[in-house]
Amino acid sequence: MADQSTLPFPWPGLALALGIGALGGALFWWLNVPLAWMLGAMTATGLAALLQVPVHLPNRLRNPFIVVMGAMLGTSFNGDMLGGLRDWLLPLAILVPYLLVAGGSAFLYLSRVAGLSRPTAFYSAMPGGLVDMILMGEKAGGDPTTISLMHAARIFLVVMLLPVLIQFVTGADLAGRSANWRPLADLGLIGAAWFAVSALVGARLGRLLHLPAPLLIGSMLVSAGLHASDITDFQVPSVILAGTQVILGAGIGCRFAGTSPARILKVLGHSLGATALLLCATILFGLALSHQTAIPFAEALLAYAPGGLAEMSLIAFTLGLEVPFVAALHIARIFLTVSGVTLLERAWRRR
């Protein structure tokens, strides 16, 4: 396989992805859809991929926006949050049975109802660790392409359905919050400088410390430290927030590019059943957690949702919920999923 760094940059596919994604985001914003710019871009580029339009969004473009998003998420931190860390112990403890119930039910559905092979169904059902699941699934005899598409479809469906579910159940107005435009001029030169420090230093620090999702977590931690210590109070302008949402949404939609329409529809059909089971488990555990603690149901729902770390954190940020809590639960989910599957794989090989 050729080194990705030596391949020519896919300018035509990138231009199509950004153009189609921006148009989709603008349409959803005009229609007042929740989380309009991300959902619109994701839907538009996903449909383009289904219609065999050669959209493409490489990680080397997506990564800088992940860094920007981390710095943006860090603005929701404050010093008072540190005192509530002990309240996270119960949600973290409940995470283990949640993963067993959610992953187990999705595996049974994919293997017995969808008819996937056991290795393919198992690694497709795990709610987290995309790259690890693909590599381990292929090693165990599963189909890596199907596993990759199943995880892409899961994230696509969760990001599509969850904002609507939260708005329906809780009455929260995701669209209304995004309509509160923050001008670019409000950032100022000093704010822009601290924003750049958070992004650049954080990305470097995340890689040096080998953090999970280093670009996102590193920049978020640096920005959080600056805000919690009252060194700066910069807030990210709405145009940067909208652009980041378009990039994230288009990146999800472009994951289906190069796949035949029949296969995309088949995978989406299988994933719809598995994702429904995962979301049912999420709702049940979220209700139990909000009943036993003071954590709002929307916050618990986002914390357990089987979606991407960046996407779920962004929804929490848009809703004004506690981003550190949601991000911490997702980091723990990914760690527990990958480590648990690794231990199971070693046990199977010994047998």
Salt bridges, closest charged atoms under 4 A:
ASP143 OD2 - ARG263 NH2 3.03
GLU311 OE2 - ARG62 NH2 3.71
GLU345 OE1 - ARG349 NH2 3.82
